Amino acid sequence: MVSYDIKKMNNKYNYDYYFLSTEDDIIRAKLIKEFGIKMKYLKPKKGIEYNYTKKEFLFKNKNLYNNINLNKIYIISVFILSKCIDIISARTGGAIILFVFNEGFRNKKVYYLGNY
């Protein structure tokens, strides 16, 4: 779904690159494989090692706490994304910050697929 929407927006606006912010290593790998060097991102030194088989919210992951590197990357990513012209995002707490800082993206696509 995200790949389709990236391609759709790119066909209209011909972006030089895309910036990705996610804690999900699987999503990051798939998008990098599909979009190659056009996909820019910041990757923490140590990931969160999320267990997808448990039905546990991401915020309960023990690797998020006291992970200064991950927190720095999160803040830098929010800043970079807030400077973007267009955005594709999930409806999350971090996305709210982006929309406040940006004061209006030219184009936006926000997914609401349940609880994150």
N, C-alpha and C positions, 0 to 999 in steps of 0.2 A: 504494500500500500504506500509506504513512504517512498520507495524507489519510483513508483508510478508518478507520484505527485512531484518529486524532484524533476523527473524528466519532463513532465507537463509544464512546470514553471520555467525550466531551462529552455524548452522549445520557444517559449514566448520572449524570454529575456536574455538568453545566451550568457549565462554567468561565466566568469573566469574561473571561479572555484566555489566550493561549498564548505561551510564550517559545521562540523558535527560535535555535539556535546552529549555524551552518554556515559553512564557507568557500566553499561551492558557490553561486555567484550564480544558477544556473539553478534549483536547488531552492528557494532563498529566494524568487525571483520567482514561481514557481508557487504556493507556499504563501501568499504575500501576496495574490496574485490570488484564490485560492480562499477565504481566511479573512478578508481585509480588515483592518479596524482591530483585530480581536481578536488578530492576530498581532503580537507585540512582538519586537524583535530589536535588536541592536547591529551596525552595519555599519562596517567599517574604511574609512578615507579612501581607501586604495588596496587593491584586491583582489589576489588571487594570480594572476589571469589564467591559469587552468589550461587546458591543452590536452587536450581529451577524446579527440582522435584518437590521441595517443600512449598506449601502454600503460605509463605511468610512475606510480610511487607518488606520492601527494600530498606526502609528506615530502621528496621530491627536488626539489620546485619551488623554484627560485632566489629567488622573490619572498617566500618564508617567512623567509629569513635576514635578520637585522638589520632586521626590520619591527617596530619598537617599538610602533606603533599597533595592529597586528594582535595582538601578544602581550598587550598590555593588555586588548584586547577579549576575547581568549581567557580570560584569568584572571578578568575580571569576569563573563563568561558562565558559567564553571564555578561561581563563587560563587552567582550567581542561580539556576542550575539545581539546585544542591545544597540550596537552600531551598524548592524546589517540593514539592508533595504527591505528585504522580504524574509519571511520566516515560516517554517513548518515545525510544529511543536506539539507535544502532548500537553494536556491541561494539568499542570503541576504548579507547586508553589514557586519554583524557580521561574516558570514561564510568566507568572504574574509580575515578578520583578522586571523581566525583560520588557513587558508591555508598558510598565510605568516609566522605565528609563528611556525607552525609545520614543515615546509620545506619538506613535502611529507608524506602523509598518505599511509600506506601499501595498503589499499583498501578504496575506496570512492564511495559513491552514492550521487549525488546532483540532487535534484528535481528542476525543473523550471516550475512552474505551473501558472505563471502569475505574477501579481504585489502583493507584500506583504505589 
